[in-house]
């Protein structure tokens, strides 16, 4: 898959001078909502039976930057190469209780996506689209001095996944549009099962990182 992604990006770059009128670039910003990287259930021993407490390791919602270049093959179909950048705090918290939140380090995330784009209505002032394709996320994690209930250390991990999303563009002219998008990027977690061999009651889900952005698109 990685080889196919590189080949596709190279083909996009090679064909740029030939068919420039079918290209557009976009720059967007907005909140990035991260999914759960690690989940652990702990049962507190008391006299009366109690439900287990669920702790999650996730990342704080932060604004990030998204840039892309898109190649249109027809009125309805195109392909987009997009990258997103964000830096955020990692949080260890009790699920369902926003008051119990602890700092668990810093996280830099860079993602690359190569979705196929389908424009539902290619004409008109407001043009809607859906898209989907492979994704590649690079996680760089910096832990705090004390990692708390979930032992974690510094790491840089690259994870494959998939991206699915959609949006709408308000075309002010033939070349410029204000565009809003929402994309769900699902990857494997940057944390491994080997990191928690001696820790009972944990699971490692596949995080859903949802990016909601607003920005500009220029067609050339």
Residue frames relative to the residue before (quaternion, step in Angstrom):
aa qw qx qy qz dx dy dz
X 1.0000 0.0000 0.0000 0.0000 0.00 0.00 0.00
X 0.6363 0.5336 -0.3293 0.4494 3.56 1.00 -0.83
X 0.6464 0.5177 -0.3166 0.4625 3.58 1.00 -0.84
X 0.6539 0.5162 -0.3129 0.4561 3.59 0.98 -0.83
X 0.6326 0.5317 -0.3294 0.4567 3.58 1.05 -0.77
X 0.6550 0.5063 -0.3090 0.4681 3.59 0.96 -0.85
X 0.6512 0.5153 -0.3150 0.4596 3.60 0.96 -0.85
X 0.6553 0.5131 -0.3146 0.4564 3.58 0.96 -0.86
X 0.6525 0.5067 -0.3161 0.4665 3.60 0.96 -0.85
X 0.6458 0.5211 -0.3216 0.4561 3.59 1.00 -0.79
X 0.6488 0.5147 -0.3182 0.4614 3.58 0.99 -0.80
X 0.6125 0.5408 -0.3421 0.4640 3.57 1.07 -0.71
X 0.6811 0.4944 -0.2875 0.4572 3.58 0.91 -0.91
X 0.6563 0.5284 -0.3141 0.4375 3.58 1.00 -0.84
X 0.7365 0.4332 -0.2333 0.4642 3.59 0.95 -0.86
X 0.4174 0.7445 -0.4474 0.2670 3.60 1.22 -0.11
X 0.7206 0.4376 -0.2969 0.4484 3.67 0.68 -0.90
X 0.6505 0.5562 -0.3218 0.4049 3.58 1.11 -0.61
X 0.8195 0.1351 -0.0218 0.5565 3.57 0.91 -0.92
X 0.0483 0.8577 -0.5100 0.0424 3.53 0.86 0.96
X 0.6089 0.5825 -0.3662 0.3947 3.62 1.06 -0.61
X 0.6839 0.4710 -0.2800 0.4816 3.60 1.22 -0.33
X 0.5965 0.5806 -0.3475 0.4317 3.59 1.24 0.25
X 0.0046 -0.7684 0.6390 0.0331 3.53 -1.30 0.43
X 0.2040 -0.7493 0.6143 0.1395 3.54 -1.25 0.46
X 0.1196 -0.7982 0.5881 0.0530 3.54 -1.14 0.68
X 0.0624 -0.7577 0.6475 0.0527 3.53 -1.20 0.59
X 0.0084 0.8198 -0.5648 0.0941 3.55 -0.68 1.17
X 0.0608 -0.7687 0.6337 0.0629 3.54 -1.32 0.33
X 0.2854 0.7520 -0.5619 0.1930 3.53 -1.18 0.57
X 0.7044 -0.4810 0.3111 0.4190 3.59 -1.27 0.10
X 0.1950 -0.7401 0.6350 0.1049 3.54 -1.09 0.87
X 0.1348 -0.7935 0.5924 0.0364 3.58 -0.60 1.18
X 0.2228 -0.8134 0.5298 0.0894 3.58 -0.59 1.18
X 0.4389 -0.6787 0.5294 0.2579 3.52 -1.22 0.64
X 0.6586 -0.5008 0.3829 0.4109 3.58 -1.33 -0.09
X 0.3106 -0.7589 0.5506 0.1563 3.57 -0.90 1.02
X 0.7817 0.0139 0.0288 0.6229 3.57 1.05 -0.85
X 0.0801 -0.7822 0.6165 0.0423 3.57 -1.10 0.72
X 0.0103 -0.8039 0.5942 -0.0250 3.58 -0.95 0.90
X 0.2236 -0.7654 0.5924 0.1148 3.55 -0.98 0.93
X 0.0497 -0.7905 0.6102 -0.0180 3.55 -0.87 1.05
X 0.2100 -0.7685 0.5917 0.1230 3.58 -0.86 0.95
X 0.2880 -0.7608 0.5632 0.1452 3.55 -0.72 1.13
X 0.3435 -0.7615 0.5189 0.1812 3.57 -0.68 1.14
X 0.1220 0.7631 -0.6228 0.1219 3.55 -0.74 1.16
X 0.6966 -0.4428 0.3431 0.4483 3.56 -1.33 -0.01
X 0.7513 0.3206 -0.1802 0.5479 3.59 0.99 -0.89
X 0.5850 -0.5762 0.4250 0.3809 3.62 -1.11 0.57
X 0.0705 -0.7978 0.5987 0.0119 3.58 -0.99 0.85
X 0.5130 -0.6090 0.5054 0.3324 3.53 -1.29 0.44
X 0.5402 -0.6223 0.4411 0.3556 3.62 -1.04 0.62
X 0.3980 -0.6855 0.5604 0.2401 3.54 -1.19 0.67
X 0.2222 -0.7816 0.5718 0.1134 3.58 -0.89 0.95
X 0.1271 -0.7733 0.6197 0.0425 3.54 -0.77 1.14
X 0.1057 -0.7960 0.5941 0.0465 3.57 -0.98 0.84
X 0.2433 -0.7175 0.6336 0.1565 3.52 -1.21 0.68
X 0.1470 0.7825 -0.5812 0.1685 3.55 -0.48 1.24
X 0.4403 -0.6699 0.5183 0.2980 3.57 -1.26 -0.34
X 0.5557 -0.6297 0.4429 0.3137 3.53 -1.12 0.76
X 0.5227 -0.6200 0.4837 0.3294 3.57 -1.11 0.71
X 0.0701 0.7970 -0.5911 0.1018 3.55 -0.75 1.10
X 0.5193 -0.6023 0.4993 0.3439 3.56 -1.23 0.48
X 0.0277 -0.7963 0.6043 -0.0059 3.54 -1.09 0.76
X 0.4745 -0.6615 0.5159 0.2666 3.53 -1.37 0.11
X 0.0573 -0.7766 0.6271 0.0212 3.57 -1.06 0.83
X 0.0061 -0.7783 0.6276 -0.0188 3.58 -0.91 0.96
X 0.0207 0.8127 -0.5810 0.0398 3.57 -1.06 0.71
X 0.1734 -0.7168 0.6569 0.1567 3.50 -1.42 0.22
X 0.1268 -0.8214 0.5560 0.0094 3.56 -0.85 1.03
X 0.1797 -0.7636 0.6151 0.0792 3.54 -1.06 0.88
X 0.2073 -0.7893 0.5696 0.0979 3.59 -0.69 1.14
X 0.2395 -0.7803 0.5655 0.1183 3.56 -0.92 0.97
X 0.7764 -0.0080 0.0100 0.6301 3.57 1.25 -0.46
X 0.7336 -0.3881 0.2937 0.4743 3.57 -1.26 -0.13
X 0.7688 0.3715 -0.1868 0.4858 3.58 1.02 -0.79
X 0.8019 0.3393 -0.1402 0.4714 3.61 0.94 -0.85
X 0.1260 0.7698 -0.6199 0.0850 3.53 -1.18 0.71
X 0.2755 -0.7222 0.5999 0.2063 3.55 -1.33 0.00
X 0.1649 -0.8056 0.5680 0.0346 3.56 -0.97 0.93
X 0.1585 -0.7393 0.6465 0.1015 3.55 -1.07 0.83
X 0.0282 0.8349 -0.5403 0.1010 3.56 -0.38 1.28
X 0.0838 -0.7738 0.6263 0.0432 3.54 -1.15 0.72
X 0.1288 -0.7859 0.6020 0.0582 3.55 -1.08 0.80
X 0.1379 -0.7873 0.6000 0.0340 3.54 -1.15 0.73
X 0.2075 0.7674 -0.5935 0.1259 3.57 -0.96 0.88
X 0.1616 -0.7405 0.6433 0.1080 3.54 -1.30 0.52
X 0.0547 0.8219 -0.5572 0.1053 3.55 -0.78 1.01
X 0.5284 -0.5907 0.5030 0.3448 3.54 -1.40 0.12
X 0.3213 -0.6993 0.6010 0.2160 3.55 -1.09 0.75
X 0.1324 -0.8169 0.5608 0.0243 3.55 -0.93 0.95
X 0.2000 -0.7175 0.6556 0.1237 3.51 -1.17 0.80
X 0.1586 0.8132 -0.5391 0.1514 3.58 -0.51 1.14
X 0.5186 -0.6052 0.5003 0.3385 3.50 -1.33 0.35
X 0.4663 -0.6981 0.4690 0.2744 3.55 -0.76 1.03
X 0.8033 0.2467 -0.2076 0.5007 3.55 -0.85 1.02
X 0.7347 0.3084 -0.2114 0.5660 3.61 1.26 -0.05
X 0.2245 -0.8206 0.5153 0.1034 3.57 -0.05 1.33
X 0.5740 0.6100 -0.3815 0.3910 3.61 1.21 -0.39
X 0.7225 0.3991 -0.2358 0.5130 3.60 1.08 -0.70
X 0.2773 0.7504 -0.5363 0.2691 3.56 0.17 1.35
X 0.0799 -0.8047 0.5882 0.0068 3.57 -0.90 0.98
X 0.5042 -0.6406 0.4914 0.3066 3.53 -1.09 0.79
X 0.0657 -0.8218 0.5660 -0.0045 3.59 -0.84 1.02
X 0.7844 -0.3100 0.1644 0.5115 3.59 1.15 0.43
X 0.4871 -0.6316 0.5185 0.3082 3.54 -1.36 -0.27
X 0.1191 -0.7967 0.5911 0.0411 3.56 -1.15 0.66
X 0.1302 -0.7402 0.6553 0.0759 3.54 -0.96 1.00
X 0.0374 -0.8069 0.5892 -0.0196 3.57 -0.83 1.01
X 0.0133 -0.7527 0.6580 -0.0151 3.54 -0.94 1.02
X 0.0508 -0.8071 0.5882 0.0070 3.58 -0.77 1.02
X 0.1527 -0.7419 0.6452 0.1003 3.52 -1.26 0.62
X 0.0458 -0.7906 0.6106 -0.0034 3.56 -1.01 0.91
X 0.0985 -0.7706 0.6265 0.0624 3.54 -1.18 0.65
X 0.0938 0.8430 -0.5234 0.0811 3.61 0.47 1.16
X 0.4241 -0.6106 0.5973 0.3008 3.50 -1.35 0.42
X 0.2104 -0.7920 0.5668 0.0850 3.58 -0.84 1.01
X 0.0716 -0.7752 0.6268 0.0330 3.57 -0.93 0.94
X 0.2284 -0.7696 0.5849 0.1157 3.57 -0.66 1.14
X 0.3952 -0.7421 0.4971 0.2145 3.56 -0.63 1.16
X 0.7800 0.0217 -0.0071 0.6253 3.58 1.00 -0.84
X 0.2362 -0.8302 0.4899 0.1224 3.62 -0.19 1.24
X 0.7138 0.3827 -0.2439 0.5335 3.61 1.24 -0.20
X 0.6379 0.5399 -0.3973 0.3791 3.54 -1.28 0.36
X 0.6528 -0.5296 0.3704 0.3951 3.56 -1.28 0.27
X 0.7667 0.2366 -0.1375 0.5808 3.60 1.01 -0.79
X 0.0299 -0.8190 0.5708 -0.0505 3.58 -0.57 1.23
X 0.2140 -0.8027 0.5514 0.0759 3.54 -0.62 1.20
X 0.0237 -0.7979 0.6023 0.0013 3.56 -1.13 0.66
X 0.1708 -0.7206 0.6559 0.1462 3.52 -1.38 0.35
X 0.0421 -0.8105 0.5841 -0.0041 3.59 -1.15 0.53
X 0.0726 0.7897 -0.6067 0.0539 3.52 -1.26 0.51
X 0.2695 0.7607 -0.5572 0.1957 3.56 -1.11 0.69
X 0.7208 -0.4307 0.3080 0.4472 3.59 -1.28 -0.13
X 0.1310 -0.7747 0.6148 0.0677 3.55 -1.26 0.53
X 0.1265 -0.7704 0.6231 0.0473 3.55 -1.23 0.58
X 0.0772 -0.8237 0.5617 -0.0053 3.59 -0.60 1.15
X 0.1662 -0.7601 0.6229 0.0814 3.55 -1.05 0.87
X 0.1044 -0.8066 0.5817 -0.0015 3.55 -0.54 1.28
X 0.0330 -0.7643 0.6437 0.0195 3.57 -0.95 0.93
X 0.0876 -0.8372 0.5395 -0.0190 3.55 -0.37 1.31
X 0.1003 -0.7750 0.6235 0.0224 3.54 -0.99 0.99
X 0.2484 -0.8123 0.5076 0.1443 3.64 -0.29 1.19
X 0.5121 -0.5988 0.4987 0.3612 3.58 -1.27 0.26
X 0.7116 -0.4328 0.3185 0.4527 3.57 -1.28 -0.01
X 0.7801 0.1683 -0.0876 0.5962 3.59 1.08 -0.74
X 0.2698 -0.8179 0.4931 0.1223 3.60 -0.59 1.15
X 0.4585 -0.7385 0.4188 0.2627 3.60 1.23 0.05
X 0.8475 -0.2133 0.1440 0.4643 3.56 -1.15 -0.73
X 0.7366 0.2968 -0.2091 0.5706 3.60 1.20 -0.36
X 0.2932 -0.7854 0.5142 0.1810 3.62 -0.35 1.17
X 0.0818 0.7987 -0.5849 0.1151 3.59 -0.68 1.11
X 0.1407 -0.7865 0.5960 0.0795 3.55 -1.11 0.66
X 0.6934 -0.4676 0.3382 0.4316 3.58 -1.30 0.19
X 0.1187 0.7972 -0.5823 0.1062 3.54 -1.06 0.76
X 0.1482 -0.7188 0.6651 0.1382 3.51 -1.37 0.36
X 0.0297 0.8180 -0.5680 0.0859 3.57 -0.50 1.22
X 0.1958 -0.7512 0.6207 0.1098 3.54 -1.13 0.78
X 0.0428 -0.8320 0.5511 -0.0472 3.55 -0.66 1.15
X 0.3563 -0.7170 0.5627 0.2057 3.56 -1.06 0.86
X 0.1078 0.7894 -0.6005 0.0680 3.54 -1.23 0.50
X 0.4502 -0.6535 0.5292 0.3004 3.53 -1.26 -0.53
X 0.2159 -0.7664 0.5946 0.1119 3.55 -1.21 0.61
X 0.0160 0.7755 -0.6297 0.0420 3.56 -1.02 0.88
X 0.2353 0.7921 -0.5334 0.1811 3.56 -0.79 0.96
X 0.1577 -0.7681 0.6100 0.1143 3.51 -1.33 -0.32
X 0.0099 -0.8100 0.5863 -0.0036 3.53 -1.27 0.07
X 0.2984 -0.7193 0.5945 0.2004 3.49 -1.39 -0.16
X 0.1702 -0.7800 0.5955 0.0895 3.54 -1.06 0.81
X 0.2277 -0.7366 0.6219 0.1372 3.55 -1.01 0.88
X 0.1877 -0.8247 0.5292 0.0674 3.56 -0.21 1.33
X 0.2683 -0.7877 0.5434 0.1112 3.52 -0.40 1.33
X 0.7724 0.0029 0.0139 0.6350 3.56 1.18 -0.68
X 0.7258 -0.4112 0.3021 0.4615 3.59 -1.27 -0.16
X 0.7661 0.3812 -0.1822 0.4843 3.59 1.16 -0.55
X 0.7861 0.3141 -0.1466 0.5118 3.61 1.07 -0.67
X 0.0228 0.7871 -0.6153 0.0375 3.53 -1.10 0.85
X 0.3191 -0.6552 0.6398 0.2439 3.51 -1.35 0.45
X 0.0619 -0.8455 0.5290 -0.0379 3.57 -0.57 1.17
X 0.1147 -0.7666 0.6283 0.0665 3.54 -1.08 0.81
X 0.0234 -0.8103 0.5850 -0.0242 3.58 -0.92 0.90
X 0.0852 -0.7418 0.6580 0.0974 3.52 -1.33 0.38
X 0.0142 -0.8156 0.5748 -0.0647 3.56 -0.74 1.11
X 0.1999 -0.7503 0.6213 0.1050 3.55 -1.00 0.93
X 0.0720 -0.7927 0.6053 0.0058 3.58 -0.59 1.19
X 0.1019 -0.7952 0.5976 0.0118 3.56 -0.65 1.18
X 0.0661 0.7858 -0.6108 0.0717 3.58 -0.75 1.07
X 0.5743 -0.5056 0.4704 0.4397 3.53 -1.30 -0.02
X 0.6044 -0.5944 0.3959 0.3532 3.57 -1.17 0.61
X 0.4878 -0.6570 0.4824 0.3126 3.61 -1.10 0.60
X 0.6576 0.4546 -0.3108 0.5141 3.60 1.29 0.03
X 0.3268 -0.7776 0.5183 0.1409 3.58 -0.97 0.95
X 0.6155 -0.5462 0.4250 0.3770 3.55 -1.28 0.39
X 0.5988 0.5822 -0.3563 0.4190 3.58 1.11 -0.63
X 0.6007 0.5800 -0.3561 0.4195 3.60 1.19 -0.49
X 0.7833 0.3182 -0.1345 0.5169 3.60 1.18 -0.52
X 0.1725 0.8265 -0.5192 0.1329 3.58 1.04 0.72
X 0.7618 0.3572 -0.1862 0.5073 3.58 1.04 -0.78
X 0.5996 0.5534 -0.3588 0.4532 3.58 1.26 0.21
X 0.2678 -0.7866 0.5325 0.1613 3.64 -0.54 1.09
X 0.8284 0.3307 -0.1976 0.4066 3.52 -1.32 0.39
X 0.5600 0.6094 -0.4049 0.3886 3.62 1.06 0.47
X 0.0872 -0.7429 0.6581 0.0861 3.54 -1.35 0.42
X 0.2534 -0.7448 0.5966 0.1583 3.55 -1.26 0.49
X 0.1418 -0.8145 0.5579 0.0722 3.61 -0.16 1.23
X 0.5005 -0.5850 0.5209 0.3688 3.54 -1.34 0.06
X 0.3386 -0.7815 0.4816 0.2066 3.62 -0.42 1.16
X 0.2622 -0.7091 0.6345 0.1606 3.52 -1.18 0.76
X 0.0845 -0.7984 0.5961 0.0108 3.57 -0.41 1.24
X 0.1330 -0.8250 0.5489 0.0198 3.56 -0.34 1.30
X 0.1179 -0.7952 0.5944 0.0223 3.57 -0.71 1.15
X 0.0368 -0.7762 0.6294 -0.0090 3.57 -0.71 1.11
X 0.0618 0.8371 -0.5319 0.1119 3.58 -0.46 1.20
X 0.1366 -0.7394 0.6517 0.0995 3.51 -1.36 0.43
X 0.2199 0.7908 -0.5468 0.1654 3.59 -0.92 0.85
X 0.5932 -0.5675 0.4538 0.3467 3.53 -1.30 -0.44
X 0.1248 -0.7542 0.6387 0.0880 3.54 -1.28 0.59
X 0.1250 -0.7806 0.6118 0.0285 3.52 -1.00 1.00
X 0.1972 -0.7860 0.5797 0.0853 3.56 -0.73 1.09
X 0.0387 0.8148 -0.5763 0.0508 3.58 -0.89 0.90
